[in-house]
Amino acid sequence: MLTASREAKIHTSWHKPNAANVDMLKVFTDNVFQNGDFIAQLQIFVAPLILSGRINSLAQTLLKMTAPGVPARTWDRPRRCAIGMRVCRKFG
């Protein structure tokens, strides 16, 4: 929650942290996760999503492992110098 709050840059950020907001956010999240009713409703909401989420994750991993293509490092601009332009031209 803290990371999401800082990334949103609405009440706090990484460069200008708002200590009061961070403290309130910590209290809020602690209270939410101590609320048994909320946890029970969250589990009911999440239960039907678990199987499809697992299948989706496995399918993406399978595609990543088996699909043909050029490895990211051969065309990733910051790494071109380490590989050499001759190798990049071979794949590009």
C-alpha positions as CSV (number, residue, x, y, z in Angstrom):
1,M,0.0,0.0,0.0
2,L,2.8,2.4,0.8
3,T,4.5,1.8,-2.5
4,A,1.2,2.3,-4.4
5,S,0.5,5.5,-2.5
6,R,3.9,6.9,-3.2
7,E,3.8,6.0,-6.9
8,A,0.4,7.7,-7.2
9,K,2.0,10.9,-5.9
10,I,-1.3,12.3,-4.6
11,H,-0.7,12.7,-0.9
12,T,2.9,11.5,-0.7
13,S,5.8,10.5,-3.0
14,W,9.3,9.1,-2.9
15,H,10.9,12.5,-3.3
16,K,8.5,14.4,-0.9
17,P,7.3,11.9,1.7
18,N,4.4,13.0,3.9
19,A,5.1,11.3,7.3
20,A,1.6,12.0,8.6
21,N,0.0,10.3,5.5
22,V,2.4,7.4,5.7
23,D,1.5,6.8,9.4
24,M,-2.2,7.0,8.7
25,L,-1.8,4.6,5.8
26,K,0.0,2.1,8.1
27,V,-2.8,2.4,10.7
28,F,-5.4,1.9,8.1
29,T,-3.9,-1.2,6.6
30,D,-3.2,-2.7,10.0
31,N,-6.9,-2.2,11.0
32,V,-8.2,-3.6,7.7
33,F,-6.3,-6.8,8.1
34,Q,-7.4,-7.2,11.7
35,N,-11.0,-7.0,10.6
36,G,-12.3,-10.5,10.4
37,D,-15.4,-9.5,8.4
38,F,-13.3,-7.9,5.7
39,I,-11.0,-10.9,5.5
40,A,-13.9,-13.3,5.1
41,Q,-15.5,-11.2,2.3
42,L,-12.1,-10.8,0.6
43,Q,-11.7,-14.6,0.6
44,I,-15.2,-15.1,-0.8
45,F,-14.4,-12.6,-3.6
46,V,-11.0,-14.1,-4.4
47,A,-12.0,-17.8,-4.3
48,P,-13.4,-17.9,-7.9
49,L,-10.4,-16.1,-9.3
50,I,-7.7,-18.4,-8.0
51,L,-8.0,-21.2,-10.6
52,S,-8.2,-18.9,-13.6
53,G,-5.3,-16.9,-12.3
54,R,-3.1,-20.0,-11.9
55,I,-4.0,-21.2,-15.4
56,N,-3.2,-17.8,-16.8
57,S,0.1,-17.6,-15.1
58,L,1.1,-21.1,-16.3
59,A,0.0,-20.3,-19.8
60,Q,2.1,-17.1,-19.9
61,T,5.1,-19.0,-18.5
62,L,4.7,-21.7,-21.1
63,L,4.5,-19.2,-23.9
64,K,7.6,-17.3,-22.6
65,M,9.6,-20.6,-22.5
66,T,8.5,-22.0,-25.8
67,A,7.7,-19.1,-28.2
68,P,10.4,-18.4,-30.8
69,G,11.9,-15.0,-30.8
70,V,15.0,-12.9,-30.2
71,P,16.2,-12.8,-26.6
72,A,15.7,-9.4,-25.0
73,R,19.4,-8.7,-24.4
74,T,20.2,-8.8,-28.1
75,W,18.1,-5.8,-28.9
76,D,17.8,-4.0,-25.6
77,R,19.4,-0.6,-26.2
78,P,21.4,-0.2,-22.9
79,R,23.0,-3.6,-23.4
80,R,24.0,-3.2,-27.1
81,C,27.6,-2.2,-26.3
82,A,28.2,-5.3,-24.2
83,I,27.0,-7.7,-27.0
84,G,28.4,-5.8,-30.0
85,M,26.6,-4.4,-33.0
86,R,27.6,-7.3,-35.3
87,V,25.5,-9.7,-33.1
88,C,22.6,-7.1,-33.1
89,R,22.7,-6.9,-36.9
90,K,22.6,-10.6,-37.2
91,F,19.3,-10.8,-35.4
92,G,17.9,-7.4,-36.5
